Amino acid sequence: MLRRVVFLFIVSCVNKACLCGTGLEPTTPQVAASCGCESLRREVGAPVDRTAPEEPAGKYSRGVNESPAEARGDETKVLGQMVLIPGGEFLMGTDDPGIPADGEGPQRLVHVDAFYMDIQEVTNRQFQSFVNATGYATEAEKFGDSFVFEGILSESVKRQITQAVAAAPWWLPVKGANWRHPEGPDTNIKDRLDHPVLHVSWADAVAYCAWANKRLPTEAEWEYACRGGLKDRLYPWGNRLNPKGQHYTNIWQGDFPNHNSGEDGYIKTSPVMSFPSNAFGLYDMVGNAWEWTSDWWTVHHTAEQQHNPKGPPSGTDKVKKGGSYMCHKSYCYRYRCAARSQNTPDSSASNLGFRCISPQQR
């Protein structure tokens, strides 16, 4: 039985004119639009042999004290590096939301305990080590397809596709697309081992983190780390998108979704750590690839002070943070620390990855 894809209709994405970027970055765009990646959903009950989210941690953490070190070798010297994020209080969210419907507010005082965080997004090389050590198969591999942005597909692959996402027709379900083949069967990661791994579902990310004896960050931990100790700023480095004309992140420049001018040097993902870090020593906290968190999605938040909040106890979507190389202020102004979006846990796409945290240095 063939799996069918549910194409959700998001009114804000339809009949929206693409706007070319100006030199200035507004605090709040006049129109809140979307690149449509939150619309990428698999049908409930689709036939696939998928593991429940709670099971991978137990299954793939067996032998964790031996396997990662043996499989990674010298890689841990750089790509496996973690940095201490000191505990403290910060203002989470914003009272001046860029996309109010996403539940970016209200701004509230939150305390998080100290933790260690990967300095960069998990790379293809790291994920390959995990797969080699465990034999893990991602959900995209089990389903047989994943979503890819049309603008990076070859003409031969596009000719084989007859469906598109109604809310965002530049997203196409591509057979054979997965972390090994980011743009379909005719592509590979041979020259992208130090790029963030893509096409990983929330369950895939949980399984990797368990193997590494780590876990996904909560949304509060992620946002606290993103801000790097700065108070009430848009980006990990401040309020200006390109201070002194320098690019600090990999996002879309030009006319979305028709043309990416690549002024930051990239039209797809970039190698991790290609841009300056924030004050905590973390790279690519915004842009490059979206990052899964452990929280279930809600747009309703208390204004009361909280200590280590973990989001609602259940839900249908998981929170993702940071935006991606596809983000442009006219369509997806989510490359801000307070910005947020969501996907179902089994979703995967060509702009979605993750990083891990741990209470101890690994």
Secondary structure, 3 states (H helix, E strand, C coil): CCCCEEECCCHHHCCCCCCCCCCCCCCCCCCCCCCCHHHEEECCCCCCCCCCCCHHHHHHCCCCCCHHHHHHHHHHHCCCCEEEECCEEEEECCCCCCCHHHCCCCCEEEEECCEEEECCCCEHHHHHHHHHHHCCCCHHHHHCEEEEEHHHCCHHHHCCCCCCECCECCEEEEECCECCECCCCCCCCCCCCCCECCCCCHHHHHHHHHHCCCECCCHHHHHHHHHCCCCCCCECCECCCCHHHCCCCCCCCEECCCEECCCCCCCCCCCCCCCCCCCCCCCCCCCCCEEEEEEECCCCCCCCCEECCCCCCCCCCEEEECCCCCCCCCCCCCCCCCCCEEECCCCCECCEECCCEECCCC
